[in-house]
Amino acid sequence: MRAWDAAITPQAARALGDELAARGLTYGGRPFFSVARPRFLSASGIAQLGAVSVLVMSALARAERMVLEDRSLLEEVGTFTPFEQELLEITPRLRRADVSVRLDASFSGGRVRFFELNGAVPGGVELIHESAEAFAATPMHAEVLRTMGLRRFDLRGQVVRSLRAAWTSSGGIGDPVVAVVDWAGEGLQTEFEILAAWLEAEGIEAFIADPRDLDLADGVLSHRGRRIDLVYRRLTTADMVARPDECRTLVQAAAAGAVAVLDPIRNSLLDRKAIFALLTDPARDLGLSPPARAAVRRSVPWTRLVREGTATAPDGGRVDLLAHLRSGREHLVLKPNHDYGGRGVHLGWELSAHEWDRALDEALEGEWVAQEAVPLPPPVAYPGLEDPAERRDYHESTDPYLFLGELGGVLTRLSAGGVANVTSGATATPAFIVDD
């Protein structure tokens, strides 16, 4: 870290800023990155993170399969509208639901603690990969990288390989024609453009499509006359549920098997924070292997849907859930069950008892989860991109990307407070691997 910081001169920071801008690395019109140093993770730390992530993801996949096989368990995950029930009935062409996922976590003191699952081709992959490339492309930084012997993840390669493998496993022949589907004009457009360029560079025809411009005729899904074989769905299920009529063509195509959807719509419906409640309820037997059970016990925080009645407490005893939540404010977080971007998150220790009680009352009127707070790692000072002499303390999240069940990269979000979402004002930086 010292060797890197010594090389961060104003000239080096300007060169990095120019390289980032040239790659179009912005989010919602503002720079996606605001620090001039990547995250350094040891090879042994990466190995530990990967091993625990794979075990916890296998447990989450097992929980999702149980819910799909036994619909009586749905109420333990949340409330599903008639439209969502329709989506759950779609049999996906893709055989795997874990082509690309991200687990959000805190990694401190040798312990990984996961607090959220992003299971539907999560964001950030393209921007993080390109930012690492930007560091490596700047001469002064590239020399430090070489001297320190730092290695970086190949997120681009992981995306291409996993997409091809998923397509082949679904019976596809050759390369598919890929449509990156989301609302036009969203802040993530830069990511979509980068992804399409990656695929095109690998010989895979790819383009960006708005779901409102899709057509289905004679068993073929198309966008303005261009056939689509595989939908790379950046459109979240929450957005689909909020605007079902505008997604109807995509839903009909998926239900008819006219197109492969990555990731399957029905699986990402279960990508709710309450899925962690199934993992942390000792009364629920998921049939996990001993290593997976141990990983869940150590790395997944107690989580429950906010409802009236009794529930299993973190110590295994039965408690009145609301009374337990009201008395445990300083150690709990409230989150909407099916939203993203850090919206609506209430940190109990930042609220008064009255504010917390009011938040709980509001949670009862909707669909929220309460979760045991995950301790933040100690803050780390990062040099600023605009002025490297100015340093700011950030808490680091450690969010592993898994491709087809294996660790393929890490997103590090940097936040001054307790909510580490870029859409909520945090920034990010790529991770580089340091040999022990």
N, C-alpha and C positions, 0 to 999 in steps of 0.2 A: 504493500500500500504506500509506504514512504517513497519507494522508487517511482511509483506512478505519480504521486502528488508533486514530486520534485520536477517532473517533466511537464506539468500542467501550467505552462506559461500562458499569458494572455494571447500570444500568437497561436499556440497550440489549441487553445479553447476556441478561438475564432475559426481556425481550420476545421475543427470538429463540427462547429455550428454550421459552417458552410456545407460540409459533407452531409450532415443530417438534413439540411434544407433541400439540397439537391436531390435527395432521395424521397422528398415529399413527406417526411415523417411528422405529420401534424395530426391532431385529434380535435375535431369540432372547430377547426380554424385556429387553434393555438398550438405552439410547439408541444409535441408529445413528451420530449425530454428536456430537463432543465438542469441536469448535473453533468459534470465533466469527468466522471469516473465510473467504470462498471463495478459490479459486485464481484468479489473474489470468494469462491467456495472451494474448499479443499476436496481432493479426489476422494478421500475417505468419507467426508461429509456427503458428497454426491452419492456415493455407494449406499450410505445409510438411508438417505432420503429416498433413493430409488427402491430399496428393499421394502421400506415401510409403506411407500405409496402404492406399490403393486399389491401388497397384502390388503390394505384398506380399500383399494379400488375393487379387488376381487370380492370383498365383503359387500360393498355397495352394489356390485353387479348381481350378487346372489340375492340381496334384498329386493332389487328390481324384478328379478325373475320370479321370486315368490309372489310378489304383488300381481304380476301379469298372469300367473297361474292360478292364483286364489284371489278373486276380485273382492272378497269380503275384507281383505286387508287394505283396500283403497282408503277407507275412512281413517286409517292410521297415518296416511300420507297427506291427506287433505280432502277438500270438497271438490268434486268434478262436475262441471256443467254438462248438459246434454251434448254440446259440441265436443267437449273434451272426451266424453264417453265414446263418441263416434270416432275420434282420433285413436283412441286406445284399441279399437277393433281393426285397425289397419295392419295387415301382415306385411312387414317390410321385406323388400327384395334383398337388402343387405343383411347378411347373416350375423354380423357383429355390431354391437351398439357402443363399442368402446374404441372406434377408429381414432378419434381425437377427443381427449377430455383434459380438464385441468382441475386439480385439487388446490384450494387456497389454504395456506398454512402459515404457522409461525414456527421458526426453527431456532431454538436458543438453548444453550446449556446442554447440547447433545440430545435434545428431545424435540420431536416433530409433533405438532398439534394441528390437526385439520379442522376447519370450521365451515367449509362450504365446498360443494361440488358444482362445477360448470361442465355439464356433460354434452352439450350440443356444439360441436366444433367451436370451442371458445376463442374469444378474441385475443389479440396481443401477439400472436405467433409471428405474423409477418413483420410487425413493427420492431419486435425484440430482435429478430434475426437480422433485419436490415440495420438496426442500430449497432449491433455487434460488428457487422461488416463495415459500418462507417468508422468505428474506432480503428479497425484493422487497416482501413484505407488511408488514414491520415499518417503521413510519414513519421512524425514525432511519436505518436502513440504506437504505431506499428513496431518501432524499434524497441520501445519498452515492453510490448507484448512478447517480442522475440527474446529479449534479455531475460525476462521473468519466466519464460517457458510456459506462458499461459495458453490454454486451449479453449476453444469455444464449441458450443453445440451446433449441429447442422440441422436446424429446424426446417429449413427449406427442403432438404433431402428427406426428412422424416415425413413431411406433408405429402410429398409426391409419392414416396414409396407406400405409405399407408393407404393413400387414395387408390393407387393401382391395385394393391392387394385386396382392398375391400371390393373393388369392382370385379376383379377376377373371381373372388369367393362367391359373388352373387350370380355367377354364370356368364359374366360379360366376356366378350372376345375382343382382343385388341385394346386400344385406348378409347375411353368414352368421350363424348362431347359434354363438357361440363359447364353448367350455368351456376354462377355464384349469385344466390337469390337473397335479396333483402330490399327494403324500401329505398327508392332512389333518393339521393340527396342527403342521406344520413351522414353523421360525422365520421363513420367508419369507412367511407368510400375509398380512402387511401389504401386501407388494408385490402379491400376487394381488388383494386387495381394492381397492387403488388402480387397478390395471389394469382390473378389471371395471367400476369406476365411470367411468373414462375412456371405455370403449367404450359403456357405457349412455348417457353424456352425449352421445355422437355418434349415438345412435339404433341402436346395434348391440347386440342382446341378448347378454348375457354372464353367466356364472356360474362358480363354482369347483367342481371335481369331483375326487373321489378316484378313481384308476384301478380300485380294487377295487369301486366302485359303478357301473361302466359295464355296459350291456347292449347286445347286438347281436342284432337280430331283423329278419328280412325286409329285410336290407340297410340297416338304419338303426341308427346308434349313438345311444344315449340315456343319460341320467343321471336316475334317479328319475322317469322319464316325460317328460323334456324332450329333444327331438331335438337332436343336435349336428351341425353342418355342418363346423366347423373346430376342431381341437384346438390350442390354444396351449400347447405342451408345455414346461412347466417341469420336468417329470420327466426327470432326466438319464438318458442311456443306461447309465451306470455303475449307477444304481439299478435300472434295468430288468433289466440282466444279473444283478444280485444277487438280484432277486426276480421271476423270469420268470413264475411262475404267477399272481402278482397283477397282472401287466400283460397277460395273455393276451388279454383281450377287446379292448384297445386295439390290440394287434398284429394280431389277426384282422381288425379293422375297417380298419386301414391297408392290409393285404394285399389285402382285397377291394375297396378303393377306395370304401368306405362313408363315409369321412371324409377331409378334407384335414388333414394334420399339419404344423404350423409349429414348428420346422424339420423337414425329412424325417428320419426315424429313421436311415436307412442312411447319410446323410451325416454325421450327428453321431457315428456309430460311428468315423468316421475322424478325429474331433476328439480326436486323441491327440497327445501332445507329440512323438512320433516322426515326425509328419508334417513337422516341421522338418528331419528327417534327409534327407528326399528333396530338400528345397530346398538343403541345404548340402553335397550330395555332387557334386563336379565331374564325376564319372563318369556322372551321371544327366542326360540331356537332356530337359528338360521342355518344350522348344519355346517358351520365354519370349521376349517382346520384349526388345530391348536395354535399354530403361528399367527393365523389371521385373527383369532379371538384375542390373543395377547396384544397384537398391534392395535386392534380396536379399543381395548381397555386402556391402553397407554396413550393413544393418539387421537381419539375422537371424543369431543366434549359432550357431556350430558345434554340432550336436546328433547324438548316436548312441544307438541302443539298446545297453544294456549286455549284451554277449555275448562269448564267447570267439572268438578269430580275429583276422584283420587288418581294418583299416578305413582310410579316408582321413582323414588328420590335417588340422587347420586350415590347414597350409601346403601341402596338396595331396599330400604324400608318403604312402606306405603304412607303417603302423605296426602292431605288436601292440597291439590296443585296450586290453586290461587293463593291460599294462605302461605304456601312455601315460596311462591314467586314474590309476594308482597314483602315478605321478611328478608328475602335474599337479594334485594336490589343491588347492593354493591359488588356482587359477584356474577351478575347476569346481564345478558344482552337480549333485546327484543328485535325481531326482524320480520318483515313480510315473508310469508312462506314461499311465494312464487313471484319474486321480483328480482331485479339485478341492479348493479351499479351503485350499491350502497344506499339506495333510496329508502327512507323511512326507518333506518336503523337507530335504535335507542340504546345508548350505553348507560346502564343503571347507575354507575358510580359518578356520572356527570349530571344526574338529575336529582332533584329534591325528592323526598318521600311522597309529597303531594303530586309532583309531576310524574313520578313513576306509577303511582296508583291510577292517575288519569290515563297514562299510556296503556296500562293493563286493561282498563275498562274499554278503551278504544279497540284494543287487540281482540277482545271478546266479540266485538261486533263484526270483525273481519276474519282473516285467516293468517295468523301469525304464529311464530315459534319463539319460545324462550330457550336460550342456550347458555350453558355455563361459559363464562368469559375465558377466552384464551389469553394467557399472559403475553404482553407485547415484549419483544426482545429489547434490550437496552438500545438507546439511540446511537446512531453512528453519524459522524460528521462527513458531509460530502461537499466537494468544491462546486461552486456554481458554474454553469456554462457561460453565462454572460460575464461574470467576474470570478475567476477561480480563486482569488484571494478571499472572497466572501464564502464562508462555510456555514452550512445549515445542518442541524441535527434532524435525522429521520429515523423512524422505525422501519425496519425492513420486513416485508412479507417474503415468504419463500413458497412460490406456487409452481409445483411441478406439472409439466405437460407430459401426458402419457399417450403413446401412439400404439394401438393394438396391444395394450397391456404392458408396455415397457416405457421406462423413463426416457424422454427424448429431448428435454430442455427445461429451463426454469425461467419463470417471470419473477422479477423482483419489483414490487411496488414500494414506493417510498412515501411515507405519510408523516406529517407533523403530529397528527392526532391518532385516534383509535380506529378510524374507518379508512382502510387502504384501498380505495377505488379511484381509478383515474377519472371516471365520470364525476366523482365527488371532490376533485381538486388535487388528488395525489399525483405524483410523477412516477417514472419508472426508469429502470436501467437494465442492461443485459447482464447475464452472469458469465464469468469466465472461470475455468477450472485451474486450480493451482495444485501441482503435485505435492504430496506430503513430503 
